């Protein structure tokens, strides 16, 4: 099926409950489907916050499924924040604008601007997902089909699912990085340049574009 709730997170939670209170859960995610399901479960069950840092978000089926879950999370009151490298943000601008309107905070890292030429070679290669300040997925997977076994040629990836103090530190550390940048998460969206490059569209057209993302991809 699509990115629906599955079996992965209940098993991880059971492991956490069976461990001492101070222990951290550690689980390798080598299998592409298992890595996908872990993300789906975490995002579906998020209660307060979702924080994503990634080098790439594609214009493909895995990205479509992820963005729809994030939109739904924001609609139920979860704080959703995405930090993506400007070099590899491939989500259509119309979809990004609709997500922003629905409460998903999307920021680009180091856009190519003449006033910041010194930043052009400094890219964001973090690949983190932090949910509720408790659960952390970290590894080598970006949000693109080739990282989940959906292309003819795919990356060989490995992630780790962690819970406990390490997730708290990752959450705080990434926010601190944003504060140091002075314009991530704490300043107006850097997507203004995206808006300027594209012809304005109606809210209905934006919703239609997001609906296309919701329904026009092959379930994993």
C-alpha positions as CSV (number, residue, x, y, z in Angstrom):
1,X,0.0,0.0,0.0
2,X,0.9,3.7,0.2
3,X,2.6,5.3,3.1
4,X,0.1,4.0,5.7
5,X,0.6,3.1,9.3
6,X,2.4,-0.3,9.5
7,X,4.0,-2.7,11.9
8,X,7.4,-1.0,12.4
9,X,6.8,1.7,15.0
10,X,4.7,-0.5,17.4
11,X,7.6,-3.0,17.5
12,X,10.1,-0.2,18.1
13,X,7.9,1.3,20.9
14,X,7.6,-2.2,22.5
15,X,11.4,-2.4,22.5
16,X,11.6,1.0,24.1
17,X,9.1,0.1,26.8
18,X,11.0,-3.2,27.5
19,X,14.3,-1.3,28.0
20,X,15.4,0.6,31.1
21,X,14.1,4.1,31.4
22,X,17.5,5.6,30.6
23,X,18.2,3.3,27.6
24,X,18.2,4.3,24.0
25,X,16.6,2.3,21.2
26,X,19.0,1.4,18.4
27,X,17.9,-0.3,15.2
28,X,19.6,-0.5,11.8
29,X,17.5,0.2,8.7
30,X,19.3,-1.5,5.8
31,X,16.2,-2.7,3.9
32,X,14.6,0.0,1.7
33,X,11.1,-1.0,2.5
34,X,11.8,-1.2,6.2
35,X,13.4,2.3,6.1
36,X,10.4,3.6,4.2
37,X,7.9,2.1,6.7
38,X,9.8,3.4,9.7
39,X,9.5,6.9,8.3
40,X,5.8,6.5,7.5
41,X,5.0,5.2,11.0
42,X,6.9,8.0,12.7
43,X,5.3,10.7,10.6
44,X,1.8,9.3,10.9
45,X,2.1,9.1,14.7
46,X,3.8,12.4,15.3
47,X,2.1,14.3,18.2
48,X,3.9,17.6,18.5
49,X,6.8,18.2,16.1
50,X,8.5,16.9,12.9
51,X,11.9,18.3,11.9
52,X,13.6,17.2,8.7
53,X,17.0,18.1,7.3
54,X,18.0,16.6,4.0
55,X,20.2,17.3,1.0
56,X,17.5,16.3,-1.5
57,X,13.7,16.1,-2.0
58,X,12.7,14.8,-5.4
59,X,9.8,15.3,-7.7
60,X,8.8,11.6,-7.5
61,X,6.6,9.1,-5.7
62,X,8.5,8.7,-2.4
63,X,8.6,12.5,-2.1
64,X,4.9,12.8,-3.0
65,X,3.9,10.3,-0.2
66,X,6.1,12.1,2.3
67,X,4.8,15.5,1.5
68,X,1.2,14.4,1.8
69,X,1.8,12.9,5.3
70,X,3.6,16.1,6.3
71,X,0.6,18.2,5.1
72,X,-1.8,16.0,7.0
73,X,0.4,16.3,10.1
74,X,0.4,20.1,9.9
75,X,-3.4,20.0,9.5
76,X,-3.8,18.2,12.8
77,X,-1.6,20.7,14.6
78,X,1.9,19.2,14.5
79,X,4.7,21.6,13.9
80,X,6.4,20.6,10.7
81,X,9.7,22.0,9.6
82,X,11.8,21.1,6.6
83,X,15.3,22.2,5.8
84,X,16.5,21.2,2.3
85,X,19.6,22.1,0.4
86,X,18.6,24.7,-2.3
87,X,20.6,22.8,-4.9
88,X,18.5,19.7,-4.6
89,X,15.0,21.0,-3.7
90,X,13.1,19.6,-6.7
91,X,9.5,19.9,-5.4
92,X,7.4,22.0,-7.8
93,X,7.1,25.6,-6.6
94,X,3.3,25.4,-6.8
95,X,3.3,22.5,-4.4
96,X,5.7,24.2,-2.0
97,X,3.5,27.3,-1.9
98,X,0.4,25.2,-1.0
99,X,2.3,23.3,1.7
100,X,3.5,26.7,3.1
101,X,-0.1,27.9,3.1
102,X,-1.2,24.8,5.0
103,X,1.4,25.3,7.7
104,X,4.4,23.2,6.5
105,X,7.5,25.4,7.2
106,X,9.9,24.8,4.2
107,X,13.3,26.5,4.2
108,X,16.1,26.2,1.6
109,X,19.7,26.1,2.7
110,X,22.2,28.4,0.9
111,X,20.3,29.4,-2.2
112,X,22.4,30.7,-5.0
113,X,22.4,34.5,-4.4
114,X,25.2,36.9,-5.5
115,X,25.3,38.5,-2.1
116,X,26.2,35.1,-0.6
117,X,28.7,33.8,-3.1
118,X,30.9,32.5,-0.3
119,X,28.1,30.0,0.6
120,X,27.7,28.3,-2.8
121,X,30.2,25.5,-2.0
122,X,28.7,24.9,1.4
123,X,25.9,22.4,1.0
124,X,23.6,20.7,3.5
125,X,24.4,17.0,3.6
126,X,22.6,16.3,6.8
127,X,20.0,13.5,6.6
128,X,17.9,13.7,9.8
129,X,14.3,13.1,10.8
130,X,13.4,14.0,14.4
131,X,9.9,13.3,15.6
132,X,8.4,14.7,18.8
133,X,12.0,15.3,20.0
134,X,12.2,11.7,20.9
135,X,12.6,9.6,17.7
136,X,15.6,10.1,15.4
137,X,16.3,8.5,11.9
138,X,19.8,9.4,10.7
139,X,21.8,7.9,7.8
140,X,22.4,8.2,4.1
141,X,18.9,8.3,2.6
142,X,17.5,11.5,1.0
143,X,13.8,11.8,0.1
144,X,14.1,10.4,-3.4
145,X,13.0,7.2,-5.1
146,X,16.6,6.1,-5.7
147,X,17.1,5.9,-1.9
148,X,14.1,3.5,-1.5
149,X,14.7,1.0,-4.2
150,X,12.3,2.5,-6.7
151,X,14.6,3.2,-9.6
152,X,16.4,0.9,-12.0
153,X,19.6,1.9,-10.4
154,X,19.5,2.7,-6.7
155,X,21.8,3.8,-3.9
156,X,22.9,1.3,-1.3
157,X,21.9,3.0,2.0
158,X,21.8,2.5,5.7
159,X,19.9,4.4,8.4
160,X,19.7,4.1,12.1
161,X,16.5,4.5,14.2
162,X,17.3,5.9,17.6
163,X,15.2,7.1,20.6
164,X,16.2,8.8,23.8
165,X,18.6,11.5,24.6
166,X,20.4,11.4,21.3
167,X,17.1,12.4,19.5
168,X,16.7,15.4,21.9
169,X,20.2,16.5,21.2
170,X,19.7,16.2,17.4
171,X,16.6,18.2,17.6
172,X,18.2,21.0,19.6
173,X,21.4,20.9,17.5
174,X,19.6,21.3,14.2
175,X,17.6,24.3,15.6
176,X,20.9,25.8,16.8
177,X,22.3,25.4,13.3
178,X,19.3,27.3,12.0
179,X,19.9,30.1,14.6
180,X,23.5,30.4,13.6
181,X,22.5,30.8,10.0
182,X,20.3,33.7,11.1
183,X,17.7,33.0,8.5
184,X,16.5,29.4,8.9
185,X,13.4,28.6,10.8
186,X,13.7,32.0,12.5
187,X,13.3,34.3,9.5
188,X,10.9,34.8,6.6
189,X,10.9,32.0,4.1
190,X,13.6,31.8,1.6
191,X,11.1,30.6,-0.9
192,X,10.4,34.2,-2.0
193,X,12.8,33.7,-4.8
194,X,10.9,30.6,-5.9
195,X,7.7,32.6,-5.9
196,X,9.3,35.3,-8.1
197,X,10.5,32.8,-10.7
198,X,7.0,31.3,-11.2
199,X,3.8,32.7,-12.6
200,X,1.2,33.2,-9.8
201,X,-1.5,30.5,-9.6
202,X,-4.8,30.4,-7.9
203,X,-5.3,28.6,-4.6
204,X,-7.5,26.0,-6.4
205,X,-4.7,25.3,-8.8
206,X,-2.3,24.8,-5.9
207,X,-4.7,22.4,-4.2
208,X,-5.0,20.5,-7.5
209,X,-1.2,20.2,-7.7
210,X,-1.0,18.8,-4.2
211,X,-3.9,16.4,-4.9
212,X,-1.9,15.2,-7.9
213,X,1.0,14.5,-5.6
214,X,-1.4,12.6,-3.3
215,X,-2.9,10.3,-5.8
216,X,-0.6,10.0,-8.8
217,X,2.2,7.8,-7.6
218,X,2.6,4.1,-7.4
219,X,2.3,2.8,-3.8
220,X,5.4,1.2,-2.4
